[in-house]
Amino acid sequence: MRRPSTRPRLGSGRRDSGGREGSGYPDSAKGDNMGGTDVTVIGLGDMGRALASALVAAGHRTTVWNRTTDKADELVAQGAVRAASVEEALSASPLTLVCLIDYDVTRTLLDPAAEALRGRTLVQLSNGTPDQARSLEAWAAGRGAGYLDGGIMAVPGTIATPEAFVLYSGAEEHFTAHRPVFEVFGSATYLGSDTGLASLYDLALLSGMDYLFAGFFHAVAVATSHKDVTAAGFTELLVPWLTNMNRQLPALAADVDSDGEPAYAQGLDVLLAAARNMAQAARDAGVRAEYFDRAAADLERQLAEGATEFTARGAVRALRSPGSGAVR
């Protein structure tokens, strides 16, 4: 359920402690350089530093805080302001971005200073689950703060480049109000009012990446078991092969979404033979074959149940737990 925002609108006339009537925020929260918005970044790991550095470069007055204080040194040299405490960091800006290891750490750090969030917006960019995102939204709302959840689809080196995009979910008014800040990091994509959507997309996208890398490492392990094969040489063939296969994904996705005749179908017996061969080739190469053994066992089960055809829609349904309550 979408919760009503408790964050005051700009120009609402509300007074905050130390603030000026008509702003809705404390004086310290008004941007004063190059027209930029004041922003706080809490958490200065590789990604947090990249976010803060991009904000400074874009002309935003950027306040930073990290438990290990020397991680802020380079940012301070660039022009960021080092906060002495979490409370000071939260009080400095109308918008706080949190980039920590997980949601538990976020709550541990913010709880003692939560009153400083009142009337401000908190954006969680740490990794977590949809349920954790919804829970943190409720926590923030109970302390008078607006909330957005985010998923960063980039590595630190691509922040503020066309390769980066960041997903956001939660109350649309908060996304709209701060979109110019979000676009500093890359393309800003709003997914909807369900706060858990950004985490859902984030973890699903990361799952696809993880399987891709796992497949790469398995393939390289098998191929380089031969003394004449190098990883680099093999990868020269693997990249165009996977690139070509990636082009099939939109058609497979259309099959998943459709209730009609699938555009792609293949005999389960053919896939079973291939799975058994890939498993055996891996074992012969001294490589673990559990994935293909499981795939073969699943295909054998489907054939025993009378199925004969593999489709994308069937593959997705087969992965879901019984009674999961999935929409499709």
FIMIVO-963901 format. One record per residue (C-alpha): residue number from 1; y, x negated, z negated. Coordinates in steps of 0.1 Angstrom, whole numbers, padded with zeros to 4 digits. Example, Ala and Ser with C-alpha at 12.3 -4.5 7.8 and 13.67 -1.06 7.14 Angstrom:
REM residues 2
+------+-------+-------+-------+
! resi !     Y !     X !     Z !
+------+-------+-------+-------+
!    1 ! -0045 ! -0123 ! -0078 !
!    2 ! -0011 ! -0137 ! -0071 !
+------+-------+-------+-------+
REM end
This chain:
REM residues 328
+------+-------+-------+-------+
! resi !     Y !     X !     Z !
+------+-------+-------+-------+
!    1 !  0000 !  0000 !  0000 !
!    2 !  0035 ! -0013 !  0008 !
!    3 !  0055 ! -0017 ! -0023 !
!    4 !  0093 ! -0010 ! -0024 !
!    5 !  0113 ! -0041 ! -0024 !
!    6 !  0132 ! -0050 ! -0056 !
!    7 !  0152 ! -0078 ! -0039 !
!    8 !  0189 ! -0069 ! -0037 !
!    9 !  0203 ! -0067 ! -0002 !
!   10 !  0231 ! -0090 !  0008 !
!   11 !  0264 ! -0072 !  0002 !
!   12 !  0248 ! -0048 ! -0023 !
!   13 !  0275 ! -0056 ! -0049 !
!   14 !  0249 ! -0066 ! -0075 !
!   15 !  0258 ! -0094 ! -0099 !
!   16 !  0233 ! -0121 ! -0106 !
!   17 !  0238 ! -0146 ! -0134 !
!   18 !  0265 ! -0171 ! -0123 !
!   19 !  0270 ! -0152 ! -0091 !
!   20 !  0299 ! -0135 ! -0074 !
!   21 !  0301 ! -0098 ! -0068 !
!   22 !  0292 ! -0088 ! -0032 !
!   23 !  0269 ! -0116 ! -0025 !
!   24 !  0237 ! -0105 ! -0042 !
!   25 !  0229 ! -0141 ! -0050 !
!   26 !  0242 ! -0168 ! -0073 !
!   27 !  0270 ! -0191 ! -0060 !
!   28 !  0245 ! -0219 ! -0057 !
!   29 !  0225 ! -0199 ! -0031 !
!   30 !  0252 ! -0198 ! -0005 !
!   31 !  0249 ! -0222 !  0023 !
!   32 !  0278 ! -0247 !  0026 !
!   33 !  0268 ! -0271 !  0053 !
!   34 !  0268 ! -0263 !  0090 !
!   35 !  0264 ! -0226 !  0082 !
!   36 !  0228 ! -0231 !  0071 !
!   37 !  0210 ! -0210 !  0045 !
!   38 !  0201 ! -0226 !  0012 !
!   39 !  0163 ! -0231 !  0009 !
!   40 !  0141 ! -0245 ! -0018 !
!   41 !  0107 ! -0262 ! -0011 !
!   42 !  0082 ! -0265 ! -0039 !
!   43 !  0053 ! -0289 ! -0032 !
!   44 !  0059 ! -0321 ! -0013 !
!   45 !  0025 ! -0331 !  0001 !
!   46 !  0024 ! -0341 !  0037 !
!   47 !  0031 ! -0305 !  0049 !
!   48 !  0057 ! -0297 !  0023 !
!   49 !  0077 ! -0329 !  0031 !
!   50 !  0075 ! -0320 !  0068 !
!   51 !  0089 ! -0285 !  0061 !
!   52 !  0117 ! -0298 !  0039 !
!   53 !  0126 ! -0326 !  0064 !
!   54 !  0129 ! -0301 !  0092 !
!   55 !  0151 ! -0279 !  0071 !
!   56 !  0175 ! -0308 !  0063 !
!   57 !  0176 ! -0318 !  0100 !
!   58 !  0184 ! -0282 !  0109 !
!   59 !  0215 ! -0282 !  0086 !
!   60 !  0201 ! -0262 !  0057 !
!   61 !  0210 ! -0272 !  0021 !
!   62 !  0175 ! -0280 !  0009 !
!   63 !  0164 ! -0282 ! -0027 !
!   64 !  0130 ! -0298 ! -0034 !
!   65 !  0107 ! -0302 ! -0063 !
!   66 !  0074 ! -0318 ! -0068 !
!   67 !  0054 ! -0328 ! -0099 !
!   68 !  0052 ! -0364 ! -0086 !
!   69 !  0090 ! -0369 ! -0084 !
!   70 !  0089 ! -0400 ! -0061 !
!   71 !  0076 ! -0378 ! -0033 !
!   72 !  0111 ! -0365 ! -0030 !
!   73 !  0128 ! -0399 ! -0025 !
!   74 !  0127 ! -0400 !  0013 !
!   75 !  0139 ! -0364 !  0015 !
!   76 !  0168 ! -0371 ! -0009 !
!   77 !  0178 ! -0400 !  0013 !
!   78 !  0179 ! -0376 !  0042 !
!   79 !  0202 ! -0352 !  0023 !
!   80 !  0179 ! -0329 !  0003 !
!   81 !  0187 ! -0321 ! -0034 !
!   82 !  0161 ! -0330 ! -0060 !
!   83 !  0157 ! -0304 ! -0087 !
!   84 !  0149 ! -0315 ! -0122 !
!   85 !  0126 ! -0285 ! -0129 !
!   86 !  0109 ! -0256 ! -0112 !
!   87 !  0134 ! -0232 ! -0128 !
!   88 !  0163 ! -0253 ! -0113 !
!   89 !  0146 ! -0253 ! -0079 !
!   90 !  0141 ! -0215 ! -0079 !
!   91 !  0177 ! -0209 ! -0091 !
!   92 !  0192 ! -0231 ! -0063 !
!   93 !  0184 ! -0209 ! -0033 !
!   94 !  0178 ! -0173 ! -0022 !
!   95 !  0146 ! -0184 ! -0005 !
!   96 !  0118 ! -0205 ! -0019 !
!   97 !  0089 ! -0218 !  0001 !
!   98 !  0058 ! -0229 ! -0018 !
!   99 !  0034 ! -0253 ! -0002 !
!  100 !  0008 ! -0263 ! -0028 !
!  101 ! -0030 ! -0267 ! -0030 !
!  102 ! -0037 ! -0231 ! -0038 !
!  103 ! -0025 ! -0198 ! -0053 !
!  104 ! -0037 ! -0207 ! -0088 !
!  105 ! -0015 ! -0238 ! -0089 !
!  106 !  0014 ! -0217 ! -0076 !
!  107 !  0010 ! -0192 ! -0105 !
!  108 !  0006 ! -0220 ! -0130 !
!  109 !  0039 ! -0237 ! -0119 !
!  110 !  0060 ! -0205 ! -0114 !
!  111 !  0049 ! -0184 ! -0143 !
!  112 !  0071 ! -0202 ! -0169 !
!  113 !  0101 ! -0200 ! -0147 !
!  114 !  0095 ! -0166 ! -0131 !
!  115 !  0127 ! -0150 ! -0143 !
!  116 !  0146 ! -0174 ! -0120 !
!  117 !  0129 ! -0156 ! -0090 !
!  118 !  0146 ! -0123 ! -0097 !
!  119 !  0166 ! -0111 ! -0067 !
!  120 !  0152 ! -0139 ! -0045 !
!  121 !  0124 ! -0142 ! -0019 !
!  122 !  0093 ! -0162 ! -0024 !
!  123 !  0072 ! -0173 !  0006 !
!  124 !  0037 ! -0186 ! -0001 !
!  125 !  0026 ! -0211 !  0025 !
!  126 ! -0004 ! -0225 !  0005 !
!  127 ! -0039 ! -0218 !  0016 !
!  128 ! -0056 ! -0188 !  0001 !
!  129 ! -0074 ! -0155 !  0007 !
!  130 ! -0060 ! -0121 !  0016 !
!  131 ! -0068 ! -0107 ! -0019 !
!  132 ! -0050 ! -0136 ! -0035 !
!  133 ! -0020 ! -0130 ! -0013 !
!  134 ! -0018 ! -0093 ! -0023 !
!  135 ! -0022 ! -0102 ! -0060 !
!  136 !  0007 ! -0128 ! -0058 !
!  137 !  0029 ! -0102 ! -0040 !
!  138 !  0023 ! -0078 ! -0070 !
!  139 !  0031 ! -0106 ! -0094 !
!  140 !  0063 ! -0114 ! -0075 !
!  141 !  0073 ! -0077 ! -0073 !
!  142 !  0068 ! -0074 ! -0111 !
!  143 !  0094 ! -0102 ! -0115 !
!  144 !  0119 ! -0086 ! -0092 !
!  145 !  0113 ! -0109 ! -0063 !
!  146 !  0106 ! -0102 ! -0026 !
!  147 !  0075 ! -0118 ! -0012 !
!  148 !  0060 ! -0130 !  0021 !
!  149 !  0027 ! -0147 !  0027 !
!  150 !  0024 ! -0173 !  0054 !
!  151 ! -0001 ! -0193 !  0073 !
!  152 !  0010 ! -0226 !  0089 !
!  153 ! -0009 ! -0232 !  0122 !
!  154 !  0002 ! -0268 !  0126 !
!  155 ! -0003 ! -0303 !  0113 !
!  156 !  0027 ! -0320 !  0096 !
!  157 !  0035 ! -0341 !  0126 !
!  158 !  0040 ! -0310 !  0148 !
!  159 !  0064 ! -0291 !  0125 !
!  160 !  0096 ! -0283 !  0143 !
!  161 !  0080 ! -0287 !  0177 !
!  162 !  0068 ! -0262 !  0203 !
!  163 !  0032 ! -0268 !  0193 !
!  164 !  0037 ! -0253 !  0158 !
!  165 !  0036 ! -0217 !  0148 !
!  166 !  0036 ! -0200 !  0114 !
!  167 !  0022 ! -0165 !  0106 !
!  168 !  0040 ! -0142 !  0081 !
!  169 !  0030 ! -0109 !  0065 !
!  170 !  0046 ! -0086 !  0039 !
!  171 !  0077 ! -0065 !  0039 !
!  172 !  0094 ! -0068 !  0073 !
!  173 !  0129 ! -0068 !  0058 !
!  174 !  0122 ! -0102 !  0041 !
!  175 !  0109 ! -0116 !  0074 !
!  176 !  0139 ! -0104 !  0094 !
!  177 !  0164 ! -0116 !  0068 !
!  178 !  0150 ! -0151 !  0069 !
!  179 !  0137 ! -0154 !  0104 !
!  180 !  0163 ! -0181 !  0114 !
!  181 !  0149 ! -0203 !  0087 !
!  182 !  0113 ! -0197 !  0096 !
!  183 !  0120 ! -0206 !  0133 !
!  184 !  0130 ! -0241 !  0122 !
!  185 !  0093 ! -0249 !  0118 !
!  186 !  0081 ! -0234 !  0151 !
!  187 !  0073 ! -0200 !  0165 !
!  188 !  0075 ! -0174 !  0137 !
!  189 !  0050 ! -0146 !  0141 !
!  190 !  0052 ! -0115 !  0120 !
!  191 !  0018 ! -0098 !  0116 !
!  192 !  0026 ! -0067 !  0096 !
!  193 !  0034 ! -0052 !  0062 !
!  194 ! -0001 ! -0058 !  0048 !
!  195 !  0005 ! -0090 !  0029 !
!  196 ! -0030 ! -0102 !  0033 !
!  197 ! -0028 ! -0104 !  0071 !
!  198 ! -0013 ! -0139 !  0073 !
!  199 ! -0041 ! -0153 !  0051 !
!  200 ! -0068 ! -0134 !  0071 !
!  201 ! -0055 ! -0148 !  0104 !
!  202 ! -0050 ! -0183 !  0089 !
!  203 ! -0085 ! -0186 !  0075 !
!  204 ! -0101 ! -0170 !  0106 !
!  205 ! -0082 ! -0194 !  0129 !
!  206 ! -0091 ! -0224 !  0106 !
!  207 ! -0128 ! -0212 !  0108 !
!  208 ! -0126 ! -0214 !  0146 !
!  209 ! -0112 ! -0249 !  0144 !
!  210 ! -0138 ! -0259 !  0118 !
!  211 ! -0167 ! -0247 !  0140 !
!  212 ! -0152 ! -0265 !  0170 !
!  213 ! -0150 ! -0298 !  0151 !
!  214 ! -0184 ! -0293 !  0136 !
!  215 ! -0198 ! -0288 !  0171 !
!  216 ! -0180 ! -0318 !  0184 !
!  217 ! -0194 ! -0341 !  0156 !
!  218 ! -0229 ! -0327 !  0162 !
!  219 ! -0227 ! -0332 !  0199 !
!  220 ! -0214 ! -0368 !  0195 !
!  221 ! -0242 ! -0375 !  0169 !
!  222 ! -0269 ! -0364 !  0194 !
!  223 ! -0254 ! -0381 !  0224 !
!  224 ! -0247 ! -0414 !  0208 !
!  225 ! -0283 ! -0416 !  0194 !
!  226 ! -0289 ! -0433 !  0228 !
!  227 ! -0279 ! -0469 !  0228 !
!  228 ! -0260 ! -0467 !  0261 !
!  229 ! -0238 ! -0437 !  0251 !
!  230 ! -0204 ! -0442 !  0234 !
!  231 ! -0185 ! -0414 !  0217 !
!  232 ! -0155 ! -0420 !  0239 !
!  233 ! -0175 ! -0419 !  0271 !
!  234 ! -0193 ! -0387 !  0261 !
!  235 ! -0161 ! -0370 !  0251 !
!  236 ! -0147 ! -0375 !  0286 !
!  237 ! -0173 ! -0350 !  0297 !
!  238 ! -0172 ! -0328 !  0265 !
!  239 ! -0134 ! -0320 !  0267 !
!  240 ! -0134 ! -0305 !  0303 !
!  241 ! -0167 ! -0286 !  0294 !
!  242 ! -0152 ! -0271 !  0263 !
!  243 ! -0119 ! -0264 !  0281 !
!  244 ! -0137 ! -0244 !  0307 !
!  245 ! -0157 ! -0225 !  0281 !
!  246 ! -0125 ! -0217 !  0262 !
!  247 ! -0112 ! -0199 !  0292 !
!  248 ! -0141 ! -0174 !  0287 !
!  249 ! -0128 ! -0163 !  0252 !
!  250 ! -0104 ! -0136 !  0263 !
!  251 ! -0131 ! -0119 !  0284 !
!  252 ! -0155 ! -0121 !  0254 !
!  253 ! -0128 ! -0107 !  0231 !
!  254 ! -0123 ! -0078 !  0255 !
!  255 ! -0160 ! -0071 !  0252 !
!  256 ! -0158 ! -0071 !  0214 !
!  257 ! -0129 ! -0046 !  0215 !
!  258 ! -0145 ! -0023 !  0242 !
!  259 ! -0171 !  0004 !  0238 !
!  260 ! -0180 !  0002 !  0274 !
!  261 ! -0204 ! -0018 !  0294 !
!  262 ! -0200 ! -0055 !  0285 !
!  263 ! -0187 ! -0079 !  0311 !
!  264 ! -0209 ! -0106 !  0297 !
!  265 ! -0246 ! -0103 !  0287 !
!  266 ! -0275 ! -0126 !  0286 !
!  267 ! -0312 ! -0123 !  0278 !
!  268 ! -0321 ! -0131 !  0242 !
!  269 ! -0352 ! -0149 !  0253 !
!  270 ! -0331 ! -0174 !  0274 !
!  271 ! -0309 ! -0181 !  0244 !
!  272 ! -0338 ! -0185 !  0221 !
!  273 ! -0354 ! -0211 !  0244 !
!  274 ! -0321 ! -0230 !  0245 !
!  275 ! -0316 ! -0228 !  0207 !
!  276 ! -0351 ! -0242 !  0201 !
!  277 ! -0345 ! -0270 !  0226 !
!  278 ! -0311 ! -0279 !  0210 !
!  279 ! -0328 ! -0280 !  0176 !
!  280 ! -0356 ! -0302 !  0188 !
!  281 ! -0333 ! -0326 !  0207 !
!  282 ! -0312 ! -0330 !  0175 !
!  283 ! -0343 ! -0338 !  0154 !
!  284 ! -0355 ! -0363 !  0180 !
!  285 ! -0321 ! -0380 !  0178 !
!  286 ! -0323 ! -0381 !  0140 !
!  287 ! -0296 ! -0355 !  0136 !
!  288 ! -0298 ! -0324 !  0113 !
!  289 ! -0307 ! -0293 !  0132 !
!  290 ! -0302 ! -0265 !  0106 !
!  291 ! -0276 ! -0246 !  0126 !
!  292 ! -0299 ! -0243 !  0156 !
!  293 ! -0329 ! -0235 !  0135 !
!  294 ! -0310 ! -0206 !  0119 !
!  295 ! -0298 ! -0195 !  0153 !
!  296 ! -0334 ! -0195 !  0166 !
!  297 ! -0346 ! -0176 !  0136 !
!  298 ! -0319 ! -0149 !  0141 !
!  299 ! -0327 ! -0145 !  0178 !
!  300 ! -0364 ! -0142 !  0170 !
!  301 ! -0356 ! -0115 !  0145 !
!  302 ! -0335 ! -0096 !  0170 !
!  303 ! -0363 ! -0098 !  0196 !
!  304 ! -0388 ! -0086 !  0170 !
!  305 ! -0366 ! -0056 !  0164 !
!  306 ! -0367 ! -0047 !  0201 !
!  307 ! -0333 ! -0061 !  0212 !
!  308 ! -0333 ! -0079 !  0246 !
!  309 ! -0297 ! -0086 !  0254 !
!  310 ! -0270 ! -0108 !  0238 !
!  311 ! -0234 ! -0095 !  0240 !
!  312 ! -0202 ! -0106 !  0224 !
!  313 ! -0198 ! -0073 !  0205 !
!  314 ! -0234 ! -0075 !  0192 !
!  315 ! -0229 ! -0111 !  0181 !
!  316 ! -0198 ! -0102 !  0161 !
!  317 ! -0215 ! -0072 !  0145 !
!  318 ! -0246 ! -0093 !  0136 !
!  319 ! -0224 ! -0117 !  0116 !
!  320 ! -0211 ! -0089 !  0093 !
!  321 ! -0228 ! -0082 !  0060 !
!  322 ! -0243 ! -0047 !  0057 !
!  323 ! -0218 ! -0023 !  0041 !
!  324 ! -0189 ! -0047 !  0045 !
!  325 ! -0166 ! -0018 !  0055 !
!  326 ! -0153 ! -0037 !  0085 !
!  327 ! -0132 ! -0015 !  0109 !
!  328 ! -0154 ! -0025 !  0139 !
+------+-------+-------+-------+
REM end
